[in-house]
């Protein structure tokens, strides 16, 4: 699969996920995964994480020069976190912080897991990105509905 087609499918997959069409998103993800080798899938994961990073910037602005992005894990009292969710949260944080070494290490660890665990990890990455993006869209919509402040 050539890069433009892969990029088009990633955008389509994220649109489905953001709009709550999970079966469609999963179907497109399966199509992408079947046509990609490991290096291409790493690029897909980075593209997905970049969408999350862009949404974080829309929500919170650019981090300060010394600031770093960090995503908070769920409360441990709610039960143990699934390894795929941990992968996704850490991958998005590392990518948002421009930490390619950590991104690569996380990806290689996920790839070396079982095929099922790898699929869950990539699916969780799409899901977290969709959640962050949906939150950004809702926040921007809410902000646009507020009356503007005009000086008197």
Phi and psi in degrees as GROMACS dihedral restraints (atoms count N, CA, C in turn):
[ dihedral_restraints ]
;  ai    aj    ak    al  type     phi  dphi    fc
    3     4     5     6     1   -76.4    20    10
    4     5     6     7     1   161.7    20    10
    6     7     8     9     1   -60.7    20    10
    7     8     9    10     1   -44.4    20    10
    9    10    11    12     1   -60.8    20    10
   10    11    12    13     1   -39.5    20    10
   12    13    14    15     1   -67.3    20    10
   13    14    15    16     1   -40.8    20    10
   15    16    17    18     1   -63.0    20    10
   16    17    18    19     1   -43.6    20    10
   18    19    20    21     1   -62.9    20    10
   19    20    21    22     1   -40.9    20    10
   21    22    23    24     1   -61.9    20    10
   22    23    24    25     1   -42.2    20    10
   24    25    26    27     1   -68.0    20    10
   25    26    27    28     1   -36.5    20    10
   27    28    29    30     1   -63.0    20    10
   28    29    30    31     1   -44.2    20    10
   30    31    32    33     1   -62.4    20    10
   31    32    33    34     1   -44.4    20    10
   33    34    35    36     1   -60.6    20    10
   34    35    36    37     1   -44.3    20    10
   36    37    38    39     1   -60.8    20    10
   37    38    39    40     1   -45.7    20    10
   39    40    41    42     1   -65.8    20    10
   40    41    42    43     1   -37.5    20    10
   42    43    44    45     1   -60.6    20    10
   43    44    45    46     1   -45.6    20    10
   45    46    47    48     1   -59.4    20    10
   46    47    48    49     1   -46.5    20    10
   48    49    50    51     1   -64.3    20    10
   49    50    51    52     1   -44.6    20    10
   51    52    53    54     1   -62.9    20    10
   52    53    54    55     1   -35.2    20    10
   54    55    56    57     1   -87.6    20    10
   55    56    57    58     1     8.5    20    10
   57    58    59    60     1    77.9    20    10
   58    59    60    61     1    14.3    20    10
   60    61    62    63     1   -94.9    20    10
   61    62    63    64     1    73.4    20    10
   63    64    65    66     1   -65.2    20    10
   64    65    66    67     1   -38.6    20    10
   66    67    68    69     1   -63.3    20    10
   67    68    69    70     1   -41.1    20    10
   69    70    71    72     1   -65.9    20    10
   70    71    72    73     1   -42.2    20    10
   72    73    74    75     1   -61.8    20    10
   73    74    75    76     1   -43.0    20    10
   75    76    77    78     1   -64.8    20    10
   76    77    78    79     1   -39.2    20    10
   78    79    80    81     1   -63.3    20    10
   79    80    81    82     1   -43.9    20    10
   81    82    83    84     1   -67.9    20    10
   82    83    84    85     1   -39.2    20    10
   84    85    86    87     1   -60.6    20    10
   85    86    87    88     1   -42.2    20    10
   87    88    89    90     1   -62.1    20    10
   88    89    90    91     1   -40.2    20    10
   90    91    92    93     1   -62.9    20    10
   91    92    93    94     1   -42.9    20    10
   93    94    95    96     1   -63.0    20    10
   94    95    96    97     1   -49.4    20    10
   96    97    98    99     1   -61.3    20    10
   97    98    99   100     1   -37.9    20    10
   99   100   101   102     1   -67.4    20    10
  100   101   102   103     1   -27.0    20    10
  102   103   104   105     1   -99.5    20    10
  103   104   105   106     1    -0.9    20    10
  105   106   107   108     1  -114.6    20    10
  106   107   108   109     1   147.6    20    10
  108   109   110   111     1   -89.3    20    10
  109   110   111   112     1  -178.4    20    10
  111   112   113   114     1   -60.7    20    10
  112   113   114   115     1   -41.0    20    10
  114   115   116   117     1   -67.5    20    10
  115   116   117   118     1   -40.2    20    10
  117   118   119   120     1   -66.3    20    10
  118   119   120   121     1   -38.7    20    10
  120   121   122   123     1   -66.3    20    10
  121   122   123   124     1   -33.7    20    10
  123   124   125   126     1   -61.0    20    10
  124   125   126   127     1   -42.9    20    10
  126   127   128   129     1   -61.4    20    10
  127   128   129   130     1   -38.2    20    10
  129   130   131   132     1   -62.5    20    10
  130   131   132   133     1   -47.0    20    10
  132   133   134   135     1   -60.5    20    10
  133   134   135   136     1   -40.5    20    10
  135   136   137   138     1   -65.9    20    10
  136   137   138   139     1   -38.6    20    10
  138   139   140   141     1   -63.4    20    10
  139   140   141   142     1   -40.9    20    10
  141   142   143   144     1   -65.4    20    10
  142   143   144   145     1   -45.0    20    10
  144   145   146   147     1   -64.7    20    10
  145   146   147   148     1   -32.3    20    10
  147   148   149   150     1   -66.0    20    10
  148   149   150   151     1   -37.7    20    10
  150   151   152   153     1   -61.7    20    10
  151   152   153   154     1   -39.9    20    10
  153   154   155   156     1   -64.2    20    10
  154   155   156   157     1   -43.5    20    10
  156   157   158   159     1   -60.7    20    10
  157   158   159   160     1   -43.7    20    10
  159   160   161   162     1   -62.0    20    10
  160   161   162   163     1   -38.7    20    10
  162   163   164   165     1   -69.2    20    10
  163   164   165   166     1   -37.8    20    10
  165   166   167   168     1   -61.3    20    10
  166   167   168   169     1   -40.4    20    10
  168   169   170   171     1   -64.7    20    10
  169   170   171   172     1   -40.1    20    10
  171   172   173   174     1   -63.3    20    10
  172   173   174   175     1   -37.0    20    10
  174   175   176   177     1   -75.0    20    10
  175   176   177   178     1   -43.8    20    10
  177   178   179   180     1  -120.6    20    10
  178   179   180   181     1    -5.0    20    10
  180   181   182   183     1    81.1    20    10
  181   182   183   184     1   172.8    20    10
  183   184   185   186     1   -66.0    20    10
  184   185   186   187     1   139.8    20    10
  186   187   188   189     1   -67.8    20    10
  187   188   189   190     1   155.6    20    10
  189   190   191   192     1   -62.2    20    10
  190   191   192   193     1   167.6    20    10
  192   193   194   195     1   -54.6    20    10
  193   194   195   196     1   -33.9    20    10
  195   196   197   198     1  -100.7    20    10
  196   197   198   199     1    -3.7    20    10
  198   199   200   201     1   -77.7    20    10
  199   200   201   202     1   154.5    20    10
  201   202   203   204     1  -130.2    20    10
  202   203   204   205     1   149.4    20    10
  204   205   206   207     1   -83.1    20    10
  205   206   207   208     1   140.9    20    10
  207   208   209   210     1  -145.4    20    10
  208   209   210   211     1   133.4    20    10
  210   211   212   213     1  -102.4    20    10
  211   212   213   214     1   131.5    20    10
  213   214   215   216     1   -79.5    20    10
  214   215   216   217     1   135.6    20    10
  216   217   218   219     1   -77.4    20    10
  217   218   219   220     1   156.4    20    10
  219   220   221   222     1   -61.5    20    10
  220   221   222   223     1   160.3    20    10
  222   223   224   225     1   -61.7    20    10
  223   224   225   226     1   126.9    20    10
  225   226   227   228     1   -59.2    20    10
  226   227   228   229     1   -22.8    20    10
  228   229   230   231     1   -65.7    20    10
  229   230   231   232     1   -19.4    20    10
  231   232   233   234     1   -80.7    20    10
  232   233   234   235     1    -1.0    20    10
  234   235   236   237     1   114.2    20    10
  235   236   237   238     1   167.9    20    10
  237   238   239   240     1   -67.4    20    10
  238   239   240   241     1   145.8    20    10
  240   241   242   243     1   -80.6    20    10
  241   242   243   244     1   138.1    20    10
  243   244   245   246     1   -70.3    20    10
  244   245   246   247     1   138.4    20    10
  246   247   248   249     1   -55.7    20    10
  247   248   249   250     1   -33.5    20    10
  249   250   251   252     1   -65.6    20    10
  250   251   252   253     1   -38.1    20    10
  252   253   254   255     1   -67.6    20    10
  253   254   255   256     1   -40.3    20    10
  255   256   257   258     1   -61.5    20    10
  256   257   258   259     1   -46.0    20    10
  258   259   260   261     1   -54.8    20    10
  259   260   261   262     1   -50.2    20    10
  261   262   263   264     1   -62.3    20    10
  262   263   264   265     1   -45.8    20    10
  264   265   266   267     1   -61.9    20    10
  265   266   267   268     1   -45.0    20    10
  267   268   269   270     1   -69.2    20    10
  268   269   270   271     1   -37.5    20    10
  270   271   272   273     1   -65.2    20    10
  271   272   273   274     1   -45.9    20    10
  273   274   275   276     1   -61.8    20    10
  274   275   276   277     1   -45.0    20    10
  276   277   278   279     1   -61.2    20    10
  277   278   279   280     1   -46.6    20    10
  279   280   281   282     1   -63.3    20    10
  280   281   282   283     1   -43.1    20    10
  282   283   284   285     1   -65.3    20    10
  283   284   285   286     1   -44.0    20    10
  285   286   287   288     1   -62.2    20    10
  286   287   288   289     1   -28.9    20    10
  288   289   290   291     1   -91.6    20    10
  289   290   291   292     1     8.1    20    10
  291   292   293   294     1    57.7    20    10
  292   293   294   295     1    38.2    20    10
  294   295   296   297     1  -102.5    20    10
  295   296   297   298     1    79.7    20    10
  297   298   299   300     1   -66.3    20    10
  298   299   300   301     1   -30.8    20    10
  300   301   302   303     1   -61.4    20    10
  301   302   303   304     1   -44.8    20    10
  303   304   305   306     1   -67.8    20    10
  304   305   306   307     1   -40.2    20    10
  306   307   308   309     1   -56.9    20    10
  307   308   309   310     1   -47.9    20    10
  309   310   311   312     1   -63.9    20    10
  310   311   312   313     1   -42.1    20    10
  312   313   314   315     1   -63.6    20    10
  313   314   315   316     1   -44.2    20    10
  315   316   317   318     1   -62.3    20    10
  316   317   318   319     1   -44.3    20    10
  318   319   320   321     1   -62.7    20    10
  319   320   321   322     1   -46.0    20    10
  321   322   323   324     1   -62.4    20    10
  322   323   324   325     1   -39.8    20    10
  324   325   326   327     1   -63.6    20    10
  325   326   327   328     1   -43.0    20    10
  327   328   329   330     1   -65.7    20    10
  328   329   330   331     1   -39.1    20    10
  330   331   332   333     1   -66.7    20    10
  331   332   333   334     1   -32.6    20    10
  333   334   335   336     1   -79.1    20    10
  334   335   336   337     1   -11.7    20    10
  336   337   338   339     1   -73.2    20    10
  337   338   339   340     1  -176.7    20    10
  339   340   341   342     1   -65.1    20    10
  340   341   342   343     1   158.8    20    10
  342   343   344   345     1   -57.9    20    10
  343   344   345   346     1   -37.9    20    10
  345   346   347   348     1   -65.7    20    10
  346   347   348   349     1   -44.4    20    10
  348   349   350   351     1   -65.4    20    10
  349   350   351   352     1   -39.1    20    10
  351   352   353   354     1   -62.7    20    10
  352   353   354   355     1   -44.3    20    10
  354   355   356   357     1   -61.2    20    10
  355   356   357   358     1   -41.2    20    10
  357   358   359   360     1   -64.3    20    10
  358   359   360   361     1   -38.3    20    10
  360   361   362   363     1   -64.9    20    10
  361   362   363   364     1   -45.9    20    10
  363   364   365   366     1   -67.3    20    10
  364   365   366   367     1   -39.3    20    10
  366   367   368   369     1   -63.1    20    10
  367   368   369   370     1   -40.9    20    10
  369   370   371   372     1   -64.0    20    10
  370   371   372   373     1   -37.1    20    10
  372   373   374   375     1   -61.5    20    10
  373   374   375   376     1   -44.4    20    10
  375   376   377   378     1   -63.1    20    10
  376   377   378   379     1   -43.3    20    10
  378   379   380   381     1   -64.0    20    10
  379   380   381   382     1   -43.2    20    10
  381   382   383   384     1   -67.0    20    10
  382   383   384   385     1   -40.7    20    10
  384   385   386   387     1   -63.1    20    10
  385   386   387   388     1   -42.2    20    10
  387   388   389   390     1   -61.8    20    10
  388   389   390   391     1   -41.6    20    10
  390   391   392   393     1   -63.5    20    10
  391   392   393   394     1   -46.6    20    10
  393   394   395   396     1   -62.8    20    10
  394   395   396   397     1   -43.6    20    10
  396   397   398   399     1   -65.9    20    10
  397   398   399   400     1   -43.6    20    10
  399   400   401   402     1   -60.7    20    10
  400   401   402   403     1   -41.0    20    10
  402   403   404   405     1   -62.3    20    10
  403   404   405   406     1   -42.9    20    10
  405   406   407   408     1   -63.7    20    10
  406   407   408   409     1   -43.1    20    10
  408   409   410   411     1   -63.0    20    10
  409   410   411   412     1   -45.0    20    10
  411   412   413   414     1   -64.6    20    10
  412   413   414   415     1   -39.9    20    10
  414   415   416   417     1   -64.9    20    10
  415   416   417   418     1   -43.8    20    10
  417   418   419   420     1   -65.4    20    10
  418   419   420   421     1   -38.6    20    10
  420   421   422   423     1   -64.7    20    10
  421   422   423   424     1   -41.8    20    10
  423   424   425   426     1   -65.2    20    10
  424   425   426   427     1   -39.8    20    10
  426   427   428   429     1   -65.0    20    10
  427   428   429   430     1   -37.3    20    10
  429   430   431   432     1   -72.6    20    10
  430   431   432   433     1   -19.9    20    10
  432   433   434   435     1   -85.8    20    10
  433   434   435   436     1   -14.7    20    10
  435   436   437   438     1   -73.4    20    10
  436   437   438   439     1   141.8    20    10
  438   439   440   441     1   -64.7    20    10
  439   440   441   442     1   141.2    20    10
  441   442   443   444     1   -75.5    20    10
  442   443   444   445     1   150.2    20    10
  444   445   446   447     1   -90.2    20    10
  445   446   447   448     1   110.9    20    10
  447   448   449   450     1  -106.8    20    10
  448   449   450   451     1   135.5    20    10
  450   451   452   453     1   -67.5    20    10
  451   452   453   454     1   144.9    20    10
